[in-house]
Amino acid sequence: MALLAYLKSLFILQLLMGFVFVVSGLIINFIQLCTCVLWPFNKQLYRRINCRLAYSLWSQLVMLLEWWSGTDCTLYTDQATVDKFGTEHAIIILNHNFEIDFLCGWTMCERYGILGSSKVLAKHELLKVPLIGWTWYFLEIVFCKRKWEEDRKTVFSGLDRLKDYPEYMWFLLYCEGTRFTEQKHQISMQIAESKGLPKLKYHLLPRTKGFTTTLQCLKGTVTAVYDVTLNFKDNQTPTLLGIVNGKKYKADLSVRRFSVEEIPDDEKECANWLHKLYQEKDALQEHYSKEGKFPGPTIIPPRRPWTLLNFLFWATLLLSPLINFACGVAVSGSPLLIIGFIIFLIIASIAIRRLIGVTEVKKTGSSYGNQEAKKQN
């Protein structure tokens, strides 16, 4: 085990895995671009193909969590709820406290067969991120600038297009609008006090507009809202860099299913329902803080081999020519070739590190909360 942990920490192995992800991602993006010619003739075929292309990319990240780091994911829910997974369109409400919360969500999507068709209401800046933003663009992900006056038309039209989506989809919403930090929490609770809303201990005040709009637009398509509350055993603070280094975490997810019929149609009442939901999420986190677990029965969904097989396919396809080229450079003895190859490795390592940086709390924290505080003052 010590040897395996040492191997996982080797930079050269991590760099090779990053190379596979980046190059396969560029190939997938190119294929996605080519599929655009299908849209005018067969929109649903275009979507089905792109779901599978996206799966081939996202599953490499899921593989890191499941197989490379061996992170455990335990669900706290009942069997009746689990039986609904992957059989209906649904909105997912997930707390935004950790760097890898999206990865835990993707893992659940993969285990129930809907990773490729998973959706999210994403901030517009991510559209510019290579691989991730580009893949999302071809998946018809809805991007917003967090300015409702500018977003209204884009969000409504983007959600309206998804009504006839041919694959079951989970539409992920981070209703807090940004990742939790102590500074943002303090500002958020000042806003809650000014609005006469109960204060939250473990969450930011939810932004109701995104949820009410998504529910309004997708009503008749989505049949349920899943409330997912995530935490980690032993007060772990997981990071994507930790996952890359092979560190194992233990994720616990409390999942509750609400039928769309249970949620009020009126926008104000729907917003109040969401605020109440976050008060319940806060109570769940308080229970977890005291007991080290969520209430209710536990289910551990088995990991599937497809993420590992997918990665091995891309690794075999891409690493063989890379290794042959590296050997050729070394044997050639040409200083120019060797220096060029070293520069390539340095650039590749920087690029991969920047991609990892997209998930880091200290780098992804926005001024969103500060702007809202200014509006209140």
SVG drawing of the C-alpha trace seen along z (x, -y; Angstrom):
<svg xmlns="http://www.w3.org/2000/svg" viewBox="-49 -52 72 55">
<polyline fill="none" stroke="black" stroke-width="0.4" points="0.0,0.0 2.9,-2.4 4.4,-1.7 1.0,-2.3 0.6,-5.6 4.1,-6.6 3.4,-5.8 0.3,-7.9 2.2,-10.9 4.8,-10.7 4.5,-13.9 5.4,-12.1 2.4,-9.8 0.1,-12.7 1.5,-14.6 0.8,-11.6 -2.8,-11.4 -3.2,-15.1 -1.8,-14.7 -4.4,-12.0 -7.2,-14.2 -6.2,-17.3 -5.4,-15.6 -8.5,-13.4 -10.5,-16.5 -9.3,-18.4 -10.1,-15.4 -13.6,-15.1 -14.1,-18.9 -13.1,-18.6 -15.5,-15.7 -18.3,-17.7 -17.6,-20.6 -18.0,-18.2 -21.4,-17.0 -22.8,-20.4 -23.7,-19.6 -26.3,-17.2 -28.2,-19.8 -30.3,-21.2 -31.3,-17.7 -31.5,-15.5 -31.2,-17.5 -31.9,-14.5 -29.1,-12.4 -26.7,-15.3 -27.7,-15.4 -27.3,-11.6 -23.8,-11.6 -22.7,-14.6 -23.9,-13.0 -21.6,-10.0 -18.7,-12.3 -19.1,-14.3 -19.3,-11.0 -15.9,-10.0 -14.4,-13.2 -16.1,-13.6 -15.7,-9.9 -11.9,-10.4 -12.4,-12.8 -14.8,-10.4 -12.2,-7.7 -9.8,-9.8 -12.2,-9.9 -13.4,-6.3 -10.4,-4.3 -7.3,-6.5 -8.1,-8.0 -10.6,-5.3 -12.9,-7.8 -16.1,-6.3 -19.5,-7.8 -22.3,-6.8 -25.9,-7.8 -28.3,-8.5 -31.7,-7.9 -34.3,-5.2 -34.5,-2.5 -37.6,-4.0 -35.7,-7.2 -32.7,-5.4 -35.0,-3.4 -36.0,-6.7 -32.4,-7.6 -31.8,-7.7 -35.5,-7.2 -36.7,-10.8 -35.7,-14.3 -34.8,-16.1 -33.4,-19.3 -30.6,-18.7 -29.9,-21.2 -26.4,-20.7 -24.6,-22.7 -21.4,-24.4 -18.9,-24.0 -16.1,-21.9 -13.7,-21.9 -14.8,-18.5 -18.6,-18.7 -19.2,-18.7 -17.1,-15.6 -19.1,-13.8 -22.3,-14.8 -20.8,-13.5 -19.9,-10.2 -23.6,-9.7 -24.6,-10.7 -22.2,-8.1 -23.3,-5.3 -26.9,-5.8 -26.2,-6.2 -26.8,-10.0 -23.3,-11.5 -23.2,-12.5 -26.6,-14.2 -26.1,-16.0 -26.7,-19.8 -25.8,-22.8 -26.6,-26.5 -23.0,-27.7 -21.4,-31.1 -20.5,-32.6 -16.7,-32.7 -16.5,-28.9 -17.5,-29.1 -13.9,-30.3 -12.2,-27.5 -10.8,-25.0 -12.2,-21.5 -14.7,-22.1 -16.5,-25.2 -16.2,-24.0 -17.7,-20.6 -20.5,-22.3 -21.2,-24.6 -21.9,-21.6 -24.1,-20.1 -26.4,-23.1 -25.4,-24.1 -27.1,-27.3 -24.5,-30.0 -25.4,-33.1 -23.6,-36.3 -25.4,-36.7 -27.1,-39.9 -30.7,-39.1 -31.4,-41.9 -28.8,-40.4 -29.5,-36.8 -33.3,-36.7 -33.5,-36.1 -30.5,-33.7 -31.7,-31.6 -35.3,-31.4 -34.3,-30.4 -31.6,-28.0 -34.0,-26.2 -36.8,-26.1 -34.5,-24.3 -34.0,-21.5 -37.7,-20.6 -37.5,-17.9 -34.1,-16.5 -34.0,-12.8 -31.9,-11.5 -32.8,-11.6 -31.0,-14.6 -30.2,-15.9 -30.0,-19.7 -27.6,-20.8 -28.2,-24.0 -25.9,-25.7 -28.6,-27.9 -26.1,-29.7 -24.7,-31.2 -21.0,-30.9 -18.8,-28.6 -19.0,-28.9 -16.4,-30.9 -16.5,-32.5 -16.3,-36.0 -19.2,-35.4 -21.2,-33.7 -20.9,-36.7 -22.1,-39.0 -24.9,-36.6 -26.2,-36.5 -26.2,-40.3 -28.5,-40.2 -30.7,-37.5 -31.1,-39.7 -32.0,-42.7 -34.7,-40.6 -36.0,-39.1 -34.9,-35.5 -33.6,-32.9 -29.8,-32.8 -28.0,-29.7 -24.9,-28.2 -23.5,-26.0 -24.9,-27.6 -25.1,-30.9 -28.5,-32.5 -29.9,-30.8 -30.5,-32.8 -34.1,-32.0 -34.3,-33.4 -32.3,-30.7 -34.3,-27.9 -37.8,-29.5 -36.9,-30.2 -35.5,-26.7 -38.5,-25.1 -41.0,-27.3 -39.3,-26.7 -38.8,-22.9 -42.2,-22.2 -43.7,-19.4 -40.3,-18.1 -38.7,-17.6 -40.8,-15.5 -38.8,-15.8 -36.3,-18.0 -33.6,-16.2 -32.1,-17.9 -28.5,-16.7 -26.5,-17.7 -22.8,-16.7 -20.2,-16.4 -17.1,-14.4 -16.0,-12.1 -13.6,-13.3 -13.8,-17.0 -11.9,-16.3 -11.3,-19.2 -11.0,-17.5 -9.3,-19.1 -8.9,-18.1 -5.1,-18.2 -5.6,-15.7 -7.5,-13.5 -4.8,-13.7 -2.3,-12.7 -4.3,-9.6 -5.7,-10.8 -8.8,-8.9 -11.8,-10.7 -15.1,-9.5 -18.1,-11.4 -21.6,-11.3 -24.6,-12.5 -28.1,-13.0 -30.6,-12.7 -34.3,-13.7 -36.8,-13.6 -39.6,-16.1 -42.2,-15.7 -42.6,-18.8 -46.3,-18.8 -45.3,-19.4 -43.6,-22.7 -45.8,-25.9 -46.3,-27.4 -46.3,-31.0 -42.8,-32.5 -42.9,-34.1 -44.2,-30.9 -41.7,-28.8 -38.9,-31.1 -40.2,-30.6 -40.1,-26.9 -36.5,-27.1 -35.6,-29.1 -37.3,-26.5 -35.4,-23.8 -32.1,-25.4 -33.1,-25.7 -33.6,-21.9 -30.3,-21.4 -28.7,-23.5 -30.3,-21.2 -28.9,-18.1 -25.4,-19.6 -25.8,-20.3 -26.8,-16.7 -23.8,-15.6 -21.5,-17.9 -22.7,-16.3 -23.2,-12.6 -20.7,-12.2 -23.4,-11.0 -26.7,-12.0 -30.0,-10.5 -31.6,-7.7 -30.7,-4.4 -27.5,-4.2 -26.9,-2.9 -23.5,-2.5 -24.0,-2.3 -21.3,-0.1 -18.8,-1.8 -19.0,-0.7 -15.9,0.4 -16.7,-1.9 -14.8,-5.0 -11.7,-2.9 -12.1,-1.2 -12.7,-4.5 -9.5,-6.0 -7.4,-2.9 -8.7,-3.2 -7.5,-6.8 -4.3,-6.1 -3.5,-3.3 -4.3,-5.4 -2.4,-8.5 0.5,-7.4 2.0,-4.9 3.0,-7.5 4.1,-9.9 6.4,-7.4 7.8,-6.4 8.4,-10.0 10.1,-10.7 12.4,-7.7 13.2,-8.9 14.1,-12.3 16.3,-10.8 18.1,-8.5 18.6,-11.2 20.9,-13.1 19.9,-16.4 20.1,-19.2 17.4,-21.2 14.9,-18.3 15.6,-17.5 15.2,-21.2 12.0,-21.5 10.5,-18.4 11.4,-19.7 9.7,-23.0 6.6,-21.1 6.5,-19.2 6.7,-22.4 4.0,-24.1 1.8,-21.0 2.3,-20.9 1.4,-24.6 -1.7,-24.1 -2.9,-21.1 -2.2,-23.0 -4.3,-25.9 -7.2,-23.6 -7.0,-22.2 -7.0,-25.8 -10.5,-26.3 -11.9,-24.2 -9.9,-25.8 -11.9,-27.7 -9.4,-30.5 -9.3,-31.0 -13.0,-30.4 -14.4,-32.6 -16.3,-35.4 -17.2,-38.9 -20.8,-37.9 -21.6,-38.1 -19.8,-41.5 -21.9,-42.9 -25.1,-41.8 -24.0,-43.4 -23.4,-46.6 -26.9,-46.5 -28.3,-46.1 -26.4,-49.1"/>
</svg>
